[in-house]
Amino acid sequence: MRRRLTIVVAVALVVAVVAVVAVVGVGRWRDSHRSDLERAASYVPGDAQRLSWTDWAAVRAEVGARLDGSSSEREVRDLLDQGFDRDLTSASALVQSAPVLQARFGFSPATADWELFSQSESGAVVVIGMPENTDFDELADRLERAGFTRPSEEDGVWLGGDQLLPTLGADLTPELQFVALDRERHLVLTSDTADYLERAVDGLGDGDLPTGVDDVLAASGDPVSAAVYDGPYACGALAMSQADASDEAEGERLVDEAGGVDPLTGFAMSVQPGGHVRVAMAFETGDQARRNADSRSALASGPAPGQGGDFTDRFSVASATADGRVVRLDLAPREGTYVLSDLSTGPVLFATC
């Protein structure tokens, strides 16, 4: 009897170990198949409604800039100017602060791998991915020399506040008032609220974004810059109700002619490597996605009430496809246009709900 119990226990232990290994293996496989944007999004609080992404390593590559921690403020400004000209920096929360960050903080668009700005009704946090060889002891010393109060724990919140920032330089975003360092994940996190930043740090890696947001993140690939919204935010921020009465009426007529639209569960517009723009829109069902692939493509190929002129003045629709619950529009911008920065806020007819 004892031998039988021993065998049963041993088998149970083996099964448990195999199950754990399988779960870990699946987790590692999923992580290895996620984009940098998807991995970054897993670090933000689950109540995030709006995500603004800038892949700074990709921006530097796109403009041919080779910068490091010793680069001058002028070189940083040149990077930003060239990035702006290519519509690659409009999503960043750090642009106006970049020269001071380079000089005083030890991290900036010149050295960061990427930046994700997360906003919700509860608060906002900037998550900055740093290279693996980043010296976090040096970052901590730089923050202390700048006047931030060192936390009692290594992963705690560095206290700065609105009285400190003006002493460090002009035009610093309030999102830099409080800072946290995550050495294990090579992250710097900042916010204008200490409590919200502490919450973000405590929940790192536990973010559970809505399904529609996950869908459009996956469909966005590896963008250089992106604006990502959950369904309710997209349906408000991009709504034709923000236009004047005549443009709103024109929009309703065009939507009817296109065959109607369904509400979005997620929305993303991104600049891809090489400059083309991708729009990903998620819906409740695959049937809705297939219907909206046609109607949204038609709307994106016609007049742009609320924006002025026609969308064809800004881009051509290279393709419109439905895959599961997601519609993807691939747009080819006209020379000299700024599609992401112009159309990531409303009213945008082809993104209306």
TORTIDREN-789101 format. One line per 3 residues: number of its first residue (from 1); their letters; for each residue x, y, z of C-alpha. Coordinates in pm, 1 decimal, padded with zeros to 6 digits. Example, Ala and Ser with C-alpha at 12.3 -4.5 7.8 and 13.67 -1.06 7.14 Angstrom:
REM residues 2
1 = AS = 01230.0:-00450.0:00780.0 ~ 01367.0:-00106.0:00714.0
***
This chain:
REM residues 353
1 = MRR = 00000.0:00000.0:00000.0 ~ 00278.1:00239.5:00093.7 ~ 00461.2:00157.7:-00228.5
4 = RLT = 00146.9:00230.2:-00430.7 ~ 00101.7:00563.8:-00252.9 ~ 00466.4:00649.0:-00318.8
7 = IVV = 00423.0:00574.2:-00688.0 ~ 00104.4:00783.8:-00704.0 ~ 00274.4:01076.4:-00531.1
10 = AVA = 00576.4:01048.9:-00759.4 ~ 00356.5:01044.4:-01069.2 ~ 00164.7:01346.8:-00939.6
13 = LVV = 00488.1:01535.3:-00882.5 ~ 00610.2:01454.4:-01232.8 ~ 00279.9:01570.9:-01380.9
16 = AVV = 00297.2:01892.4:-01177.9 ~ 00654.6:01960.9:-01290.1 ~ 00565.5:01895.0:-01653.3
19 = AVV = 00266.9:02130.9:-01624.0 ~ 00484.0:02406.3:-01475.7 ~ 00747.1:02361.3:-01744.7
22 = AVV = 00476.3:02372.7:-02012.2 ~ 00328.9:02694.6:-01872.8 ~ 00673.0:02855.8:-01851.2
25 = GVG = 00754.3:02736.7:-02202.6 ~ 00430.8:02875.9:-02345.5 ~ 00492.5:03205.2:-02164.3
28 = RWR = 00842.6:03233.5:-02306.2 ~ 00720.1:03143.5:-02656.8 ~ 00449.4:03410.5:-02639.5
31 = DSH = 00696.4:03669.2:-02510.7 ~ 00945.2:03588.0:-02786.5 ~ 00672.3:03636.2:-03047.1
34 = RSD = 00551.1:03970.6:-02911.9 ~ 00663.7:04300.9:-03056.1 ~ 00844.9:04559.0:-02844.9
37 = LER = 00520.5:04756.9:-02840.5 ~ 00324.7:04460.2:-02704.9 ~ 00586.8:04390.0:-02437.7
40 = AAS = 00592.1:04756.8:-02338.2 ~ 00211.3:04762.2:-02316.3 ~ 00224.3:04475.4:-02065.7
43 = YVP = 00399.7:04712.2:-01822.5 ~ 00129.4:04980.9:-01809.0 ~ -00169.0:04981.4:-01569.3
46 = GDA = -00471.9:04788.5:-01690.1 ~ -00693.0:05098.6:-01685.1 ~ -00494.4:05258.4:-01969.7
49 = QRL = -00719.9:05416.2:-02232.1 ~ -00460.4:05579.9:-02454.7 ~ -00108.3:05461.1:-02538.9
52 = SWT = 00146.2:05674.6:-02725.6 ~ 00447.4:05482.0:-02856.9 ~ 00785.3:05601.5:-02981.8
55 = DWA = 01059.1:05354.2:-03074.5 ~ 01356.4:05584.3:-03021.4 ~ 01610.7:05331.0:-03146.4
58 = AVR = 01409.9:05305.7:-03470.0 ~ 01376.5:05684.9:-03496.0 ~ 01755.1:05720.8:-03469.9
61 = AEV = 01798.9:05451.1:-03733.6 ~ 01543.7:05611.3:-03967.5 ~ 01722.8:05948.7:-03960.4
64 = GAR = 02076.6:05805.1:-03946.6 ~ 02161.7:05952.4:-03603.8 ~ 02426.3:05788.6:-03387.1
67 = LDG = 02395.6:05931.4:-03038.5 ~ 02494.5:05828.4:-02688.0 ~ 02501.1:05967.4:-02336.2
70 = SSS = 02778.8:06212.4:-02424.1 ~ 02599.4:06363.9:-02725.7 ~ 02538.4:06736.4:-02709.4
73 = ERE = 02203.1:06906.4:-02663.0 ~ 02236.7:07035.5:-03018.8 ~ 02274.3:06682.2:-03151.1
76 = VRD = 01963.4:06582.1:-02956.5 ~ 01770.5:06874.7:-03105.9 ~ 01884.9:06771.8:-03454.6
79 = LLD = 01748.4:06421.8:-03388.7 ~ 01414.5:06565.8:-03283.1 ~ 01396.1:06801.8:-03580.3
82 = QGF = 01466.5:06522.7:-03827.6 ~ 01220.2:06293.0:-03650.0 ~ 00953.3:06562.3:-03662.0
85 = DRD = 01006.2:06613.3:-04035.3 ~ 00929.8:06243.0:-04086.5 ~ 00628.7:06243.2:-03851.3
88 = LTS = 00801.8:06006.8:-03607.9 ~ 00794.6:06202.1:-03281.2 ~ 00440.2:06333.7:-03237.4
91 = ASA = 00346.2:06056.8:-02991.4 ~ 00630.8:06128.7:-02749.7 ~ 00576.9:06292.0:-02411.1
94 = LVQ = 00947.8:06371.2:-02383.6 ~ 01025.4:06581.6:-02690.9 ~ 01017.8:06923.2:-02525.4
97 = SAP = 01216.4:06788.9:-02229.3 ~ 01477.6:06598.5:-02430.6 ~ 01771.9:06843.5:-02412.0
100 = VLQ = 01742.4:06877.7:-02032.5 ~ 01697.6:06502.7:-01994.4 ~ 02019.8:06448.8:-02187.5
103 = ARF = 02211.3:06699.2:-01976.0 ~ 02070.5:06631.8:-01628.5 ~ 01884.1:06301.0:-01601.7
106 = GFS = 02109.1:06047.9:-01773.7 ~ 01839.3:05922.5:-02011.0 ~ 01675.5:06083.7:-02313.7
109 = PAT = 01559.7:06008.9:-02669.9 ~ 01931.0:05991.7:-02755.5 ~ 01984.9:05682.6:-02539.2
112 = ADW = 01644.8:05521.3:-02474.5 ~ 01535.3:05217.4:-02672.7 ~ 01167.9:05316.2:-02663.3
115 = ELF = 00901.9:05517.3:-02481.7 ~ 00538.0:05434.4:-02405.3 ~ 00313.9:05707.5:-02262.2
118 = SQS = 00004.7:05559.3:-02093.2 ~ -00296.9:05771.2:-01997.7 ~ -00619.9:05692.5:-01815.6
121 = ESG = -00879.8:05875.3:-01608.7 ~ -00681.2:05777.2:-01296.3 ~ -00339.7:05900.6:-01405.4
124 = AVV = -00055.4:05885.2:-01652.7 ~ 00283.8:05717.4:-01662.8 ~ 00573.9:05723.8:-01907.7
127 = VIG = 00754.7:05390.9:-01938.6 ~ 01100.8:05415.6:-02095.9 ~ 01288.1:05107.6:-02212.6
130 = MPE = 01664.1:05139.6:-02169.9 ~ 01945.0:04933.2:-02327.2 ~ 02062.4:04628.5:-02133.4
133 = NTD = 02403.0:04786.0:-02067.2 ~ 02251.8:05089.2:-01891.6 ~ 02427.5:05176.6:-01566.2
136 = FDE = 02135.3:05217.6:-01326.7 ~ 02366.6:05314.4:-01041.2 ~ 02475.9:05611.3:-01251.1
139 = LAD = 02112.1:05696.4:-01329.7 ~ 02033.3:05691.4:-00958.3 ~ 02332.0:05915.7:-00880.2
142 = RLE = 02225.2:06158.6:-01154.1 ~ 01874.1:06179.8:-01010.9 ~ 02011.8:06244.5:-00663.5
145 = RAG = 02244.7:06515.5:-00789.4 ~ 01950.7:06673.1:-00973.2 ~ 01765.9:06705.6:-00642.7
148 = FTR = 01532.3:06406.0:-00639.4 ~ 01487.6:06237.6:-00300.7 ~ 01622.0:05881.4:-00307.0
151 = PSE = 01362.6:05622.1:-00198.7 ~ 01430.0:05384.7:00089.8 ~ 01394.6:05086.7:-00143.3
154 = EDG = 01573.7:05037.4:-00473.6 ~ 01252.6:05008.3:-00674.9 ~ 01073.2:05287.0:-00490.6
157 = VWL = 00961.2:05626.8:-00620.1 ~ 01209.8:05912.8:-00641.6 ~ 01038.6:06230.4:-00521.0
160 = GGD = 01086.0:06547.0:-00720.8 ~ 00773.1:06758.2:-00756.7 ~ 00666.4:07076.0:-00929.8
163 = QLL = 00906.3:07291.4:-00728.7 ~ 01212.8:07094.8:-00839.5 ~ 01159.8:07075.7:-01215.2
166 = PTL = 01193.9:07451.1:-01289.9 ~ 01533.7:07448.1:-01120.0 ~ 01656.5:07184.1:-01365.8
169 = GAD = 01556.4:07354.3:-01690.2 ~ 01279.5:07515.2:-01887.2 ~ 00988.0:07335.2:-02052.6
172 = LTP = 01015.8:07010.3:-01857.4 ~ 00696.7:06807.9:-01881.0 ~ 00513.7:06756.1:-01548.5
175 = ELQ = 00535.5:06382.4:-01621.8 ~ 00896.7:06399.6:-01493.8 ~ 00807.9:06506.3:-01138.9
178 = FVA = 00842.9:06153.3:-01000.7 ~ 01071.5:05874.1:-01122.1 ~ 01116.7:05501.7:-01059.9
181 = LDR = 01393.1:05268.9:-01176.2 ~ 01342.1:04900.4:-01258.6 ~ 01686.7:04748.0:-01301.7
184 = ERH = 01564.1:04395.9:-01375.9 ~ 01352.9:04501.9:-01672.8 ~ 01580.6:04794.4:-01773.8
187 = LVL = 01298.6:05045.7:-01730.6 ~ 01265.5:05405.2:-01620.8 ~ 00913.3:05511.4:-01523.7
190 = TSD = 00795.7:05867.0:-01465.1 ~ 00469.3:06038.6:-01373.7 ~ 00323.4:06364.6:-01249.2
193 = TAD = 00168.2:06178.6:-00953.7 ~ 00365.7:05980.0:-00698.6 ~ 00073.0:05756.0:-00599.5
196 = YLE = -00009.1:05657.9:-00957.4 ~ 00357.3:05589.2:-01031.2 ~ 00381.9:05367.5:-00723.6
199 = RAV = 00074.8:05180.8:-00842.1 ~ 00230.4:05136.6:-01187.4 ~ 00553.9:05005.3:-01035.7
202 = DGL = 00372.5:04762.4:-00804.8 ~ 00171.6:04624.6:-01098.2 ~ 00454.5:04596.1:-01352.7
205 = GDG = 00388.4:04304.4:-01583.1 ~ 00035.2:04251.9:-01450.2 ~ -00136.2:04486.3:-01697.0
208 = DLP = -00444.2:04326.9:-01851.8 ~ -00557.7:04554.7:-02132.9 ~ -00895.3:04510.6:-02306.5
211 = TGV = -00912.6:04246.6:-02580.1 ~ -00967.6:04508.5:-02849.6 ~ -00649.6:04689.9:-02747.9
214 = DDV = -00451.6:04364.8:-02750.5 ~ -00591.3:04291.6:-03096.8 ~ -00477.7:04621.0:-03249.5
217 = LAA = -00139.9:04603.1:-03074.9 ~ -00075.8:04265.4:-03237.5 ~ -00190.1:04396.7:-03577.1
220 = SGD = 00042.0:04699.8:-03556.1 ~ 00363.2:04499.6:-03594.9 ~ 00682.1:04685.8:-03497.5
223 = PVS = 00594.7:05052.0:-03553.2 ~ 00828.9:05346.9:-03515.1 ~ 00551.0:05563.1:-03369.9
226 = AAV = 00191.5:05484.1:-03278.7 ~ -00127.6:05607.8:-03113.7 ~ -00338.3:05331.0:-02955.8
229 = YDG = -00684.5:05376.5:-02801.1 ~ -00933.9:05151.8:-02628.7 ~ -01283.2:05138.7:-02779.4
232 = PYA = -01463.1:05398.8:-02565.4 ~ -01178.4:05648.5:-02595.4 ~ -01152.5:05602.4:-02973.2
235 = CGA = -01527.5:05640.8:-03017.7 ~ -01512.3:05970.6:-02828.6 ~ -01180.1:06120.8:-02935.2
238 = LAM = -01225.0:06044.6:-03305.7 ~ -01599.4:06104.3:-03328.8 ~ -01756.6:06324.7:-03593.3
241 = SQA = -01956.6:06486.2:-03311.7 ~ -01646.1:06699.1:-03255.3 ~ -01694.9:06858.1:-03597.8
244 = DAS = -01927.3:07147.4:-03666.3 ~ -02290.2:07072.5:-03753.5 ~ -02250.2:07081.0:-04132.2
247 = DEA = -01942.7:06854.5:-04128.5 ~ -02115.5:06614.8:-03888.4 ~ -02416.4:06593.7:-04121.3
250 = EGE = -02184.8:06536.1:-04419.3 ~ -02009.7:06262.4:-04226.0 ~ -02338.2:06086.7:-04147.0
253 = RLV = -02433.2:06094.2:-04515.4 ~ -02097.8:05948.8:-04621.1 ~ -02119.3:05673.9:-04358.6
256 = DEA = -02465.6:05577.9:-04484.2 ~ -02339.7:05569.4:-04844.0 ~ -02045.4:05349.8:-04739.4
259 = GGV = -02278.4:05094.1:-04582.0 ~ -02254.0:05193.0:-04215.9 ~ -01998.0:05127.4:-03944.3
262 = DPL = -01986.9:04936.8:-03615.3 ~ -01836.7:05055.4:-03284.2 ~ -01466.0:04997.3:-03231.9
265 = TGF = -01324.0:04791.5:-02945.8 ~ -00971.7:04915.5:-03016.7 ~ -00791.1:05150.5:-03254.4
268 = AMS = -00428.2:05201.5:-03350.5 ~ -00260.6:05425.7:-03605.7 ~ 00110.9:05382.0:-03657.0
271 = VQP = 00404.2:05486.6:-03870.1 ~ 00585.9:05176.1:-03986.4 ~ 00955.3:05146.5:-04076.7
274 = GGH = 00999.6:05307.7:-04415.9 ~ 00721.9:05561.5:-04360.2 ~ 00393.4:05394.6:-04454.0
277 = VRV = 00104.1:05423.1:-04208.8 ~ -00103.3:05136.1:-04072.3 ~ -00447.4:05166.2:-03914.9
280 = AMA = -00578.4:04873.5:-03709.5 ~ -00940.6:04867.8:-03591.7 ~ -01087.5:04593.6:-03373.3
283 = FET = -01454.0:04492.0:-03354.9 ~ -01671.5:04261.5:-03148.1 ~ -01698.9:03994.8:-03419.4
286 = GDQ = -01535.4:03878.8:-03738.0 ~ -01856.9:03952.5:-03931.4 ~ -01839.4:04315.4:-03819.8
289 = ARR = -01473.9:04332.9:-03920.8 ~ -01549.0:04202.7:-04270.6 ~ -01829.4:04456.4:-04318.9
292 = NAD = -01618.2:04740.4:-04186.3 ~ -01320.7:04653.6:-04405.9 ~ -01528.8:04768.5:-04700.9
295 = SRS = -01699.4:05067.0:-04539.0 ~ -01389.5:05201.3:-04364.3 ~ -01183.8:05166.7:-04682.8
298 = ALA = -01448.4:05360.4:-04875.2 ~ -01454.4:05635.1:-04611.1 ~ -01073.4:05658.5:-04607.6
301 = SGP = -01074.9:05705.4:-04985.7 ~ -01310.5:06002.7:-04996.9 ~ -01383.5:06342.3:-04842.0
304 = APG = -01252.0:06429.4:-04494.8 ~ -01519.3:06645.5:-04329.5 ~ -01391.4:06791.8:-04006.5
307 = QGG = -01033.8:06766.4:-04133.2 ~ -01082.3:06951.1:-04459.3 ~ -01027.9:06840.9:-04818.0
310 = DFT = -01010.4:06473.2:-04905.7 ~ -00820.8:06190.5:-04739.6 ~ -00668.1:06125.6:-05080.7
313 = DRF = -00486.3:06458.8:-05041.2 ~ -00302.1:06299.6:-04749.7 ~ -00262.5:05934.4:-04848.9
316 = SVA = -00376.0:05653.3:-05073.9 ~ -00522.7:05329.4:-04937.6 ~ -00276.5:05059.2:-05039.0
319 = SAT = -00482.4:04773.6:-04892.0 ~ -00779.3:04703.0:-04667.2 ~ -00811.0:04359.4:-04508.4
322 = ADG = -01006.7:04185.5:-04233.8 ~ -00836.4:03919.6:-04022.0 ~ -01054.2:03779.1:-03746.6
325 = RVV = -01194.7:04074.7:-03552.6 ~ -00941.0:04323.5:-03689.4 ~ -00951.8:04548.8:-03994.7
328 = RLD = -00618.1:04672.5:-04122.5 ~ -00578.6:04967.7:-04355.9 ~ -00232.8:05022.2:-04500.9
331 = LAP = -00189.7:05381.7:-04613.1 ~ 00075.0:05537.1:-04838.0 ~ 00123.6:05901.6:-04725.6
334 = REG = 00162.5:06174.5:-04985.5 ~ 00495.7:06353.2:-04981.3 ~ 00506.4:06629.3:-04721.7
337 = TYV = 00203.2:06507.2:-04524.6 ~ 00186.5:06421.2:-04153.9 ~ -00075.6:06149.5:-04139.7
340 = LSD = -00020.0:06023.8:-03783.3 ~ 00006.2:06362.2:-03615.1 ~ -00285.1:06503.1:-03820.6
343 = LST = -00525.6:06210.8:-03784.1 ~ -00454.0:06060.9:-03440.6 ~ -00708.5:06304.3:-03295.2
346 = GPV = -01060.7:06370.0:-03415.7 ~ -01278.5:06411.3:-03589.2 ~ -01162.8:06134.8:-03824.6
349 = LFA = -01441.7:06006.8:-04046.7 ~ -01300.2:05662.0:-04126.8 ~ -01241.5:05597.1:-03753.7
352 = TC = -01580.8:05719.9:-03634.0 ~ -01814.2:05492.9:-03440.2
***
